[in-house]
Structures are given as structure tokens and as C-alpha cells.
Amino acid sequence: MNLNTVRWWPRSTIERYPLEDEVGGQPMSSAPFNVLRLGYRKGRDPRITTHLALVSRALGATNFLLAGDEDPELFANVASVNERFGGEMRCEHVSGAVGWLKRFTQNDAGDGEPGVAIHLTMYGEPYREVLPRIRRDRPVVVVVGGAKVPGDVFQHAQYNVAVGNQPHSEVAALALFMEGWFGQGGTERHFPGARLVIEPSARGKSVVDKDREMEGDQ
């Protein structure tokens, strides 16, 4: 995959993270936030990888990048969620993940300048200690490992961070890291173009179908 395919972020997507908001003493970034899933195996990892994509979308990622096997059906499922619940996160397949990561961090993160890579690994530094040190004025890619992570990933990532130093779910690690990065802006964001809107409720389920509302007004 050429990095040019990650270059064109919708203006509305970039603007939804206001610079004046503060997260943990750090300004929220207007730069694109990418998630790269390594080593995807079609037929073996679809559920966990779909959950990674949905967490990425729900908490504010601009792009979800999949390395390993191609899976149009997985991407179609995410697009279906966008269509129903709103949002603009894009899905892309990456060929040669290590080479892609090297270009992203050393040469071109989509705008001709290097970006910032954060590798989630239980062998890394505590993420809460690292978050304040990560620059937020450049495009970011959070790397989530697969069955086997190449050693070069540890070298190319500027930050190797751990959400706890015990084995657990990469979905949990991604969610906690993104919550730390975006703060309340991650879980309380507005998703443009939503057809279905869930209204918070102490009991039961409350879902507004905007298409039906429009039909009722006609």
C-alpha cells in the first residue's frame, strides 16, 4: 500500500478534535490517528480484529489499517456500522507492514513528513507515563500486534508502551490507550451522518431511527 492512500483525510474528520480541549494536560490533536493491526489471518482472527476496528472507530480513529490477509467482508462490516451509526473511519489493507511502518516513521506519514508510531506491547513502558511525552502535532499510528510481532516493529516505533505488563486482550489495550489519548472526547463524540442514535438509559434500550422520524414528518 502506498502511503498516498492514507493522505486524504476528510476535513470534517480532522476538525472533530478541537485543539482547545485538554486531555491529561496535553492539547487534543487535530492530526490523523491511525490504528495498524499486524498479522491478520483470515478465518482465524476475524472476530478479534473486527472488535479492534470497532473500538478504533468508536473512540476516534481516522483510519484502520489491516496487515496480513485481505478481508473485504470485514471491511464491509465496518462500513455497515458507519452507515447505521455514523462516522467516517476508513479501512485500508497494508502490504508489507514493516516497510510501511518504516516509511511512516522515517519519511512520509501522508503529508511528506515523518509520523509517530506507538506500539502496544506488554513489554513496553507504562502507557500513562508515556502519554505526556508523545508529540501530538503529527499523524499517529498505534500498532497492535498479531500472533507474532517482527522485532523490527520495536525498532521503528518511537514508543513501545504497555497497558499493564501482563498478558491480556489487545482490544482492551487499544481501548484503554485511546481513552487515555482522547479522554472524554473519545467516548462522548458526535458521529456525523448517523441513522441510528442510541439514547443513554438507566434501563432498557432507547434507539432513535432518524429515517423513520423523517418519514413521519412527511
C-alpha contacts under 8 A as a table, 3 or more apart, distances in Angstrom:
res1	aa1	res2	aa2	distance
1	M	5	T	7.28
1	M	93	H	7.02
1	M	94	V	5.06
1	M	95	S	5.40
1	M	96	G	7.84
1	M	100	W	7.64
2	N	5	T	5.87
2	N	6	V	7.92
3	L	6	V	5.43
3	L	7	R	6.74
3	L	100	W	7.59
3	L	104	F	7.69
3	L	108	D	7.25
3	L	109	A	6.96
3	L	110	G	5.70
4	N	7	R	5.00
4	N	8	W	7.65
4	N	110	G	5.91
5	T	8	W	6.94
5	T	110	G	7.97
6	V	9	W	7.22
6	V	63	N	7.70
6	V	110	G	5.86
7	R	109	A	7.84
7	R	110	G	4.37
7	R	111	D	6.40
9	W	13	T	6.86
9	W	14	I	7.04
9	W	32	P	7.47
9	W	62	T	7.48
10	P	13	T	5.23
10	P	14	I	6.66
10	P	88	E	7.96
11	R	14	I	5.30
11	R	15	E	6.26
12	S	15	E	5.16
12	S	16	R	6.35
13	T	16	R	5.62
13	T	62	T	6.97
13	T	88	E	6.80
14	I	17	Y	6.50
14	I	30	S	5.60
14	I	31	A	6.60
14	I	32	P	6.57
14	I	62	T	7.99
15	E	18	P	6.41
15	E	30	S	6.50
16	R	30	S	7.82
17	Y	21	D	7.96
17	Y	28	M	6.44
17	Y	29	S	6.42
17	Y	30	S	5.50
17	Y	185	G	7.56
18	P	21	D	5.86
18	P	28	M	6.63
18	P	29	S	7.46
18	P	30	S	6.73
19	L	22	E	7.79
19	L	27	P	5.92
19	L	28	M	5.35
19	L	29	S	6.15
19	L	30	S	6.44
20	E	27	P	6.55
20	E	28	M	7.24
21	D	27	P	5.98
21	D	28	M	5.80
22	E	25	G	5.75
22	E	26	Q	5.51
22	E	27	P	4.63
22	E	28	M	5.84
23	V	26	Q	5.15
23	V	27	P	6.05
23	V	28	M	6.17
23	V	180	G	7.77
23	V	181	W	7.04
23	V	182	F	6.45
23	V	183	G	5.58
24	G	132	P	7.58
24	G	180	G	7.86
24	G	183	G	7.66
25	G	132	P	7.79
26	Q	132	P	6.63
27	P	136	R	7.70
28	M	136	R	7.31
28	M	181	W	7.86
28	M	182	F	6.67
29	S	136	R	5.21
29	S	137	D	6.28
30	S	136	R	7.96
30	S	137	D	7.31
31	A	136	R	7.10
31	A	137	D	6.13
31	A	138	R	5.66
31	A	139	P	4.98
31	A	140	V	7.36
32	P	61	A	7.54
32	P	62	T	5.74
32	P	63	N	7.88
32	P	138	R	7.70
32	P	139	P	4.87
32	P	140	V	6.35
33	F	60	G	7.59
33	F	61	A	5.08
33	F	62	T	5.25
33	F	63	N	6.81
33	F	139	P	6.07
33	F	140	V	4.97
33	F	141	V	6.02
33	F	142	V	7.80
34	N	61	A	5.72
34	N	62	T	5.72
34	N	63	N	4.78
34	N	64	F	5.93
34	N	65	L	7.18
34	N	139	P	7.69
34	N	140	V	5.91
34	N	141	V	4.43
34	N	142	V	6.20
35	V	56	S	6.89
35	V	61	A	6.89
35	V	63	N	6.40
35	V	64	F	4.97
35	V	65	L	5.92
35	V	141	V	5.37
35	V	142	V	4.77
35	V	143	V	6.03
35	V	144	V	7.33
36	L	64	F	6.19
36	L	65	L	4.60
36	L	66	L	5.92
36	L	67	A	7.18
36	L	141	V	6.56
36	L	142	V	6.04
36	L	143	V	4.80
36	L	144	V	6.05
37	R	40	Y	6.99
37	R	49	T	7.63
37	R	64	F	7.76
37	R	65	L	6.19
37	R	66	L	5.05
37	R	67	A	5.93
37	R	143	V	6.16
37	R	144	V	4.95
37	R	145	G	6.20
37	R	146	G	7.07
38	L	66	L	6.61
38	L	67	A	4.96
38	L	68	G	6.53
38	L	97	A	7.08
38	L	143	V	7.27
38	L	144	V	6.17
38	L	145	G	5.03
38	L	146	G	5.08
38	L	149	V	7.41
39	G	67	A	5.66
39	G	68	G	4.62
39	G	69	D	7.57
39	G	145	G	7.10
39	G	146	G	4.86
39	G	147	A	6.61
39	G	148	K	7.24
39	G	149	V	7.76
40	Y	45	D	6.42
40	Y	49	T	7.60
40	Y	66	L	6.94
40	Y	67	A	5.99
40	Y	68	G	4.55
40	Y	69	D	5.61
40	Y	146	G	6.56
41	R	44	R	5.52
41	R	45	D	5.54
41	R	46	P	7.65
41	R	68	G	6.42
41	R	69	D	5.61
42	K	45	D	6.09
42	K	46	P	6.30
42	K	69	D	5.81
42	K	70	E	7.33
42	K	71	D	6.65
43	G	46	P	6.27
45	D	48	I	5.75
45	D	49	T	5.97
46	P	49	T	5.18
46	P	50	T	5.82
46	P	74	L	7.11
47	R	50	T	5.14
47	R	51	H	6.27
48	I	51	H	5.09
48	I	52	L	6.30
48	I	171	V	7.38
49	T	52	L	4.90
49	T	53	A	6.26
50	T	53	A	5.04
50	T	54	L	6.17
50	T	74	L	6.61
50	T	78	V	7.59
51	H	54	L	5.00
51	H	55	V	6.06
51	H	171	V	6.81
52	L	55	V	5.20
52	L	56	S	6.10
52	L	170	E	7.84
52	L	171	V	5.51
52	L	174	L	7.51
53	A	56	S	5.00
53	A	57	R	6.18
53	A	64	F	6.28
53	A	78	V	7.22
54	L	57	R	5.05
54	L	58	A	5.98
54	L	78	V	7.00
55	V	58	A	5.10
55	V	59	L	5.98
55	V	171	V	7.40
55	V	174	L	7.60
55	V	175	A	6.34
56	S	59	L	5.54
56	S	60	G	6.20
56	S	61	A	5.05
56	S	64	F	6.99
56	S	174	L	7.82
56	S	175	A	7.74
57	R	60	G	5.52
57	R	61	A	5.38
57	R	62	T	7.51
57	R	64	F	7.98
57	R	87	G	7.57
57	R	89	M	5.90
58	A	61	A	7.67
58	A	186	G	7.32
58	A	187	T	7.07
59	L	175	A	7.49
59	L	178	M	6.51
59	L	179	E	7.13
59	L	182	F	7.69
59	L	186	G	4.37
59	L	187	T	5.70
59	L	189	R	7.99
60	G	178	M	7.91
60	G	182	F	7.68
60	G	186	G	5.64
60	G	189	R	7.92
61	A	64	F	7.11
61	A	89	M	6.45
62	T	88	E	7.32
62	T	89	M	4.93
62	T	90	R	6.53
63	N	89	M	5.32
63	N	90	R	4.72
63	N	91	C	5.79
63	N	92	E	7.39
64	F	89	M	7.11
64	F	90	R	6.12
64	F	91	C	4.77
64	F	92	E	6.36
65	L	91	C	5.83
65	L	92	E	4.88
65	L	93	H	5.69
65	L	94	V	6.33
66	L	70	E	7.67
66	L	91	C	7.57
66	L	92	E	6.23
66	L	93	H	4.78
66	L	94	V	5.71
67	A	70	E	7.76
67	A	93	H	6.03
67	A	94	V	4.85
67	A	95	S	6.23
67	A	96	G	7.29
67	A	97	A	5.85
68	G	94	V	7.46
68	G	95	S	7.21
70	E	93	H	6.44
71	D	74	L	5.51
71	D	75	F	6.73
72	P	75	F	5.10
72	P	76	A	6.07
73	E	76	A	4.93
73	E	77	N	6.25
74	L	77	N	5.17
74	L	78	V	6.56
75	F	78	V	5.18
75	F	79	A	6.19
75	F	91	C	6.23
76	A	79	A	4.94
76	A	80	S	6.12
77	N	80	S	5.06
77	N	81	V	6.53
78	V	81	V	5.12
78	V	82	N	6.40
79	A	82	N	4.97
79	A	83	E	6.18
80	S	83	E	4.99
80	S	84	R	6.30
81	V	84	R	5.21
81	V	85	F	5.70
81	V	86	G	7.28
82	N	85	F	5.34
82	N	86	G	4.62
82	N	87	G	5.28
82	N	88	E	6.67
82	N	89	M	7.66
82	N	194	A	7.56
83	E	86	G	5.65
83	E	87	G	7.77
83	E	193	G	7.62
83	E	194	A	6.90
83	E	195	R	7.16
84	R	194	A	5.87
84	R	195	R	5.07
84	R	196	L	5.63
85	F	191	F	7.21
85	F	193	G	7.54
85	F	194	A	4.46
85	F	195	R	5.80
85	F	196	L	5.23
85	F	197	V	6.57
86	G	191	F	4.95
86	G	192	P	5.30
86	G	193	G	4.70
86	G	194	A	3.63
86	G	195	R	6.74
86	G	196	L	7.89
87	G	191	F	4.77
87	G	192	P	5.49
87	G	193	G	6.63
87	G	194	A	7.11
88	E	192	P	7.87
94	V	97	A	6.15
94	V	100	W	7.48
95	S	100	W	7.65
96	G	99	G	5.49
96	G	100	W	6.14
97	A	100	W	4.97
97	A	101	L	6.03
98	V	101	L	5.09
98	V	102	K	6.16
98	V	150	P	7.83
98	V	152	D	6.87
98	V	153	V	6.49
99	G	102	K	5.06
99	G	103	R	6.26
100	W	103	R	5.26
100	W	104	F	6.13
101	L	104	F	4.99
101	L	105	T	6.21
101	L	117	A	7.70
101	L	153	V	7.65
101	L	156	H	6.82
101	L	157	A	7.85
102	K	105	T	5.38
102	K	106	Q	5.87
102	K	107	N	7.71
102	K	156	H	5.85
103	R	106	Q	5.26
103	R	107	N	4.98
103	R	108	D	5.75
103	R	109	A	7.31
103	R	114	P	7.65
104	F	107	N	5.91
104	F	108	D	5.02
104	F	109	A	4.44
104	F	110	G	7.64
104	F	114	P	5.80
104	F	115	G	5.59
104	F	116	V	7.61
104	F	117	A	7.90
105	T	108	D	7.00
105	T	109	A	6.79
105	T	114	P	4.90
105	T	115	G	4.83
105	T	116	V	5.79
105	T	117	A	6.45
105	T	156	H	6.85
105	T	157	A	7.31
105	T	158	Q	7.92
106	Q	113	E	7.92
106	Q	114	P	5.06
106	Q	115	G	7.32
107	N	112	G	6.81
107	N	113	E	5.77
107	N	114	P	4.79
107	N	115	G	7.93
108	D	111	D	6.24
108	D	112	G	4.50
108	D	113	E	4.63
108	D	114	P	4.79
108	D	115	G	6.88
109	A	112	G	6.43
109	A	113	E	5.87
109	A	114	P	5.19
109	A	115	G	4.81
109	A	139	P	6.34
110	G	113	E	7.29
110	G	139	P	7.94
114	P	138	R	7.83
115	G	138	R	5.57
115	G	139	P	5.19
115	G	140	V	5.96
115	G	141	V	7.75
116	V	135	R	7.71
116	V	138	R	6.62
116	V	139	P	6.32
116	V	140	V	4.80
116	V	141	V	6.34
116	V	157	A	7.43
116	V	158	Q	6.57
117	A	140	V	5.84
117	A	141	V	4.89
117	A	142	V	5.91
117	A	143	V	7.07
117	A	156	H	7.58
117	A	157	A	4.75
117	A	158	Q	5.67
117	A	159	Y	6.55
118	I	140	V	7.53
118	I	141	V	6.26
118	I	142	V	4.77
118	I	143	V	6.03
118	I	157	A	5.67
118	I	158	Q	6.35
118	I	159	Y	4.81
118	I	160	N	5.93
118	I	161	V	6.97
119	H	142	V	5.81
119	H	143	V	4.61
119	H	144	V	6.49
119	H	145	G	7.99
119	H	153	V	7.54
119	H	154	F	7.15
119	H	157	A	6.02
119	H	159	Y	6.15
119	H	160	N	4.74
119	H	161	V	6.11
120	L	124	G	7.35
120	L	142	V	7.12
120	L	143	V	6.11
120	L	144	V	5.74
120	L	145	G	7.33
120	L	160	N	6.10
120	L	161	V	5.19
120	L	162	A	5.77
120	L	163	V	7.41
120	L	173	A	7.20
120	L	174	L	7.55
121	T	124	G	5.53
121	T	144	V	7.85
121	T	145	G	7.60
121	T	160	N	6.47
121	T	161	V	5.86
121	T	162	A	5.08
121	T	163	V	7.53
122	M	161	V	7.26
122	M	162	A	4.60
122	M	163	V	6.56
122	M	164	G	6.18
122	M	165	N	4.55
122	M	166	Q	6.12
122	M	167	P	6.78
123	Y	160	N	7.71
123	Y	161	V	7.39
123	Y	162	A	6.21
123	Y	165	N	6.22
124	G	160	N	4.78
124	G	161	V	4.14
124	G	162	A	4.57
124	G	165	N	7.66
125	E	129	E	7.46
125	E	130	V	6.95
125	E	160	N	6.44
125	E	161	V	4.64
125	E	162	A	5.38
126	P	129	E	5.54
126	P	130	V	6.50
126	P	161	V	5.86
126	P	162	A	5.06
126	P	163	V	6.25
126	P	164	G	6.72
127	Y	130	V	5.01
127	Y	131	L	5.94
127	Y	161	V	5.20
127	Y	162	A	5.49
127	Y	163	V	5.79
127	Y	177	F	7.05
128	R	131	L	5.47
128	R	132	P	7.68
128	R	180	G	7.40
129	E	132	P	6.80
129	E	133	R	7.90
130	V	133	R	5.44
130	V	134	I	6.74
130	V	159	Y	7.84
130	V	161	V	7.14
131	L	134	I	5.55
131	L	180	G	7.55
131	L	181	W	7.07
135	R	138	R	6.92
136	R	139	P	7.65
136	R	140	V	7.84
144	V	170	E	6.84
144	V	174	L	7.58
145	G	148	K	7.10
145	G	149	V	5.70
145	G	170	E	7.73
146	G	149	V	6.23
149	V	153	V	7.02
150	P	153	V	5.71
150	P	154	F	7.78
151	G	154	F	5.61
151	G	155	Q	7.00
152	D	155	Q	5.00
152	D	156	H	6.13
153	V	156	H	5.26
153	V	157	A	6.03
154	F	157	A	5.58
154	F	160	N	6.59
155	Q	158	Q	7.52
157	A	160	N	6.53
162	A	165	N	6.14
162	A	173	A	7.88
163	V	173	A	5.50
163	V	176	L	7.31
163	V	177	F	7.16
168	H	172	A	7.59
168	H	173	A	7.91
169	S	172	A	5.24
169	S	173	A	6.40
170	E	173	A	4.90
170	E	174	L	6.07
171	V	174	L	5.23
171	V	175	A	6.17
172	A	175	A	5.13
172	A	176	L	6.13
173	A	176	L	5.34
173	A	177	F	6.11
174	L	177	F	5.18
174	L	178	M	6.05
175	A	178	M	5.25
175	A	179	E	6.07
176	L	179	E	5.07
176	L	180	G	6.19
177	F	180	G	5.06
177	F	181	W	6.18
178	M	181	W	4.83
178	M	182	F	5.93
178	M	183	G	7.69
178	M	186	G	7.24
179	E	182	F	5.36
179	E	183	G	5.01
179	E	184	Q	7.22
179	E	186	G	6.09
179	E	187	T	7.48
180	G	183	G	5.36
182	F	185	G	5.32
182	F	186	G	5.02
183	G	186	G	5.79
183	G	187	T	7.64
184	Q	187	T	5.52
184	Q	188	E	5.81
184	Q	189	R	7.97
185	G	188	E	5.48
185	G	189	R	5.58
186	G	189	R	5.91
191	F	194	A	6.19
194	A	197	V	6.55
195	R	209	D	5.95
195	R	210	K	5.30
195	R	211	D	6.41
196	L	207	V	6.52
196	L	208	V	5.63
196	L	209	D	4.81
196	L	210	K	6.32
197	V	207	V	5.61
197	V	208	V	5.06
197	V	209	D	6.67
197	V	210	K	7.73
198	I	205	K	7.93
198	I	206	S	5.94
198	I	207	V	4.45
198	I	208	V	6.28
199	E	205	K	7.94
199	E	206	S	5.36
199	E	207	V	5.94
199	E	208	V	7.29
200	P	206	S	7.09
201	S	204	G	6.60
201	S	205	K	6.79
201	S	206	S	6.77
209	D	212	R	5.54
209	D	213	E	6.47
210	K	213	E	4.89
210	K	214	M	6.18
211	D	214	M	5.20
211	D	215	E	6.31
212	R	215	E	4.96
212	R	216	G	6.14
213	E	216	G	5.09
213	E	217	D	6.38
214	M	217	D	5.14
214	M	218	Q	6.54
215	E	218	Q	5.35
